[in-house]
């Protein structure tokens, strides 16, 4: 089972109605969360989407905690969250040598294939494209499982000296079961590369990435590409504008689609994502500022935003995706 279960809507409805769970009462609008939900760039694996009971969010690390490694949170129901530790206590030595000055690791992605979990993550410094995407593998996501151990698999792709930025990975399989990784932030736009199983690494280390989205004008404020497949289309979710400025952030999410994994991606009006297209999905609303850094598990959209009620701290947002005429919609209320 992959983390993106296209037929998950019915399971979500069942999970919402389970007795004893403080789960949301509707299939639209932001879920009311409790516990430790203070995340950034969340990679969500919802319990029903992988035939399990536990929900997990892996997210950007804190440079003051466990050497900045990716953080782990778990939940029984997707509503009440608890902190469950970090992937490693120290970053791999090769990583700190490859990206001088790297502090915390960013924007993880989780994908399961044939019983192995693949954790992709970003290593960079803010405002630089001296970046790379690394990979680790495990047989479980649960830190309490005796088999839990993230095994370092090294570098997937780096961008020093290139006109792209190797951060914000997202994984999808095409109709033939071939894995692809979308990634990118600012610079030359959002990119796509082919991977291979079982390594999870590049299928061809010499292949040039394919650009799948671009705003066309500096500073090219687009990042965090995330692809899912549904009903014969590949949907490209992106974050536009500016993150990481607390209540001054202007982040917002948009989406396009294509019948081919490598594009062209267009929005609902037919505007190409290579020409600053993108159908708006979710934007700031009152005290909820700068939603973005998204992932999708089943039909549940996960993202972070900056909460006025928390003095601008970053937190997890969960909003069900509804589908109308072949397009996803998401609503705060």
N, C-alpha and C positions, 0 to 999 in steps of 0.2 A: 504494500500500500504506500502510495506517495502522500506527501503532506497536503497536496492539493486534490481533494476529493470533489469531483465535479458534481456528484449527486448528494452532497452533504446537507442540503436544505432540510430534508425530512429529519435527518439525525439531529440537526440543530434545534428543530422544533421540539423533538423529543427531549433533548437535554434541557431546554427551557422549562419544560413542564415537569421535570423530575421532582417528586416530593422530597422535601427536606433541603433542597438546594436553594440558596438565595439568588436564583438566576433571574435575568430580566423577564419582564412580563410581556414583551412584544418582540416582533421580528424586525423592528426598525427603531432607529434612535440609539443614542449612545448608551451603552451598558453602565450601570452604576457600580463602580468597583470599590473594594475595600482592601485593607491591609497594605502591603508594600508593593505599590504599582509605579514606583518612581523610576521609569525607564526612558531610554533614548534609543531610537532606531530599533524597534522591537521586531524580532523574528518569532512569530507565533506558530506554535503547533497545538491546535485545539484537540482535546481528548478524542471526540468522536471522529476526527479526520484521520486518525491513525489506529483505529480499533483499540484505543486505550481509554483509561479513566482519567489519567493525569493530564493536565494542560501545562505547557511550558512556554515561557518567553525567555529567549536569550537576547541580550542587548549590549549596547556600547558600554565599555568599562569605565571605571573611575580611576584616574591616575594615582589617587591616594589610597586605593584599596587593591591588594593582591597584584601589584605591579601593573595595574591598568588592564588586567585581562577581562575577557568577555564575562558578563554577569548572567546568572541563572535565577529565574523565579519560577515557581510552580503553583498550581491551583488544583483543587478538586472539581471545580465547577466553572472556571473561567471568570468568576466574580471576585472571590476572596483570594488574594495573592500573598505569598510569603517568599522571602529571600532564601535561596538555596545554595549560594556560594558562587564560585567562579570556575571557569574552565581549567585554568592553571594558576598556580601561585607565582610563577615566574614566566616571563615570555621566553620563547626559544632564543638561544644566543645568536643564531644566524639572523634572526629577525631584527634585533637591535643593531646589528652590523649593517644589514641591508638598507635600513631606513634610519639614518642618524637622527637622533633627537626624538624618536618615537616615544610617546607617553602611553596613552590608553589606546586599546584596540577598538575599532568602530564597526558599526553596521553589519552584524553577522547575518548569515543566511543558513537555514537548516533544510536538508533534503534527505529523504530516505530512499535507498535503492537496494533491493535484495537483502534486507536485514541489516544493512549498514547505514548509519547516519553520517552524513557529510556536513561538516561545519565550515563554511567559508566566512572569512572575516577580512577587514581592511586594516592596513597599517600605513599611517601617513602622519604628516604634521599639518596643522591648519593653514590653508591657503597655498599649499604646495602640491605639485603633482609628482614629487619624488615619493611615490606610493607603490604599494603592492597589495595583492589579494593572496592570502594564505589559506591553507586547508588543514583540517584535522578530522579524524574519523573515530567512530565509537559504535558500540553495539546497542547503546541505550542513551536516552537523554536524562535519565533520573540519577542524580548524584547519590541517592541512597541505595542504588542497585550495586551489589558486590562486583558486577562486571564493568562498572562505570570507569572508563579511562579514555581520555581524549589523546589519540596518537597523532603526533605531528607528521604531516605529509609534505611540508615544505611550501614552496611558492607555486602559485598558479600562473600569475601574470604580474608584470611590473610596468611602470609607466615613466620612469625617469628618462628624460630626453625625448619623450613622445608627445604628440598633440592630443593626448587623452589622459584621463586620471583614473588609475586602477583602484577605485574604491566602490562601495555599495553593490556588492554582488547579489544576483538573483538567479535562481536555477529553474529551468523548465525542460521537459522532454517534448520532442515533436511527435508527430503521428507514427513515426518509425521507431520510437523509443530512444532516439539520439538525444543526449543531454546538451543543453546550451546554457551559457552564462551571459546575462546582461550585466552591464556595469557602467559607471561613469559619473562624472561630476564636473560641470563647467568645461573649461578647455574646449576640445573639439566635439563635445556633445556625448550622447549615450551610445554605447557600443555593444556588440554581440560577438561572442566567439563560441566555436564548437568545442565541447568536451568529449571525453570518452569514459565509459565504464570498463572495469571497476575502479580505475585509479581516481577518477574524478578530476583529472588534470586535462590540459589542452590536448585535443586530438592531433593538432599539428602546431608545434611550437613556432613555426615560421609563418603561419597564416596571419594575414592582416585582419584586425577586427573590422566588422561591418558597422557603419554608423546607422543607427535606427531612429534617433531623435536629435534635433538641433534647433536652437532658437534663432540662430543666424546672425545675431549681433552681440557684441561684447556687453556684459561679461558672460553671456551664455549661461544664465542662472537656471540650470536644469540638472537634476541628479536623481539618485535613488530609483533607477528603473526596476520594475518588477513585472514579470510575465506570467500569465496563466493561460491555459487552454480551456475553451468552453465551446461546445456545439460548433466545431469546425473553424473557430476563430482563435487567434492569439491576441490577448488583451495586454496592452502595455500601460502600466500605471507609473506615473512619474510625480516627482515633487518639483515645483517651480518656485522661483524667487529665493528668498534668503532665510536660512535656518540660523539657530544658535545665537539669537540675540534677545532671548527672553521675551518679554512682552512687546518688544520692538520687532520681533520676527515677522516676516511676510510670507512664509511658507504656505503653499496650497497644493492640492493634488488635482491631477488631470489624467485623462485616459484616452487611448486610441486603440485601434484594432487592425488586424491584417489576417488574410487567409494563409499567408506564408510566414514562417518563423522569422525570416530575415527582412520582412517588410515588402512593400511600403506600408507603414502604419498611418492611418488617417483618423480624424475625429468624426463626430456624428455629422458634421457639415461637409465632410470630404476634404478638409484641409490636412495636408501632410504634416506628420510630426517632424519631418525634416525642415519644415517651414514654419516652426513655432505653433503647430496645431496642438490640439488637446482639448477634449470636452471636459469642462470643470466638473470635479467630483466632490471636493470638500474644501472649505476655506474657513478663515477665522470667523467666529461668531461670538460677539460679546466678550465674556471673560475667557473664552477658549481661543487661544491665539496660535497661529502658525502650525496647523496640522500637516504632518508629512513624515518622511522616513518610513514608508509603509511596507507591510507584508500582507499576504492574504492566506488564510487557511480555511479551506472549504468556501463558504460564502460569508466569512467574517473578515472584515478589514481591521487590521491592527496598525497603529501609528502612534507617534508621540505628538503632544502639543504642550504649550506653555499656559499654565493655569493661573489666572489672576487671583483666585482664591488661595493659591499656594505661593503668593508673592513672585510669580513668574517661574516657578520650578517646572521642570519637564516631567511629564507623566504619561502613562499608557492610556490610549483611547481605543475602545473596541466598538465598532459600528457594523451591524449586518449590511451586506450588500444585497440590494434588491435588483432584479433584472427586468427591464422594460424595453420591449422591441429590440432585444439583442444588445442592450447597453446597461452597464452597471450604474446604480444610483446609490448614494449614501446620504443620510440625513442625521443631523445632530438630535433632532426631536422626533 
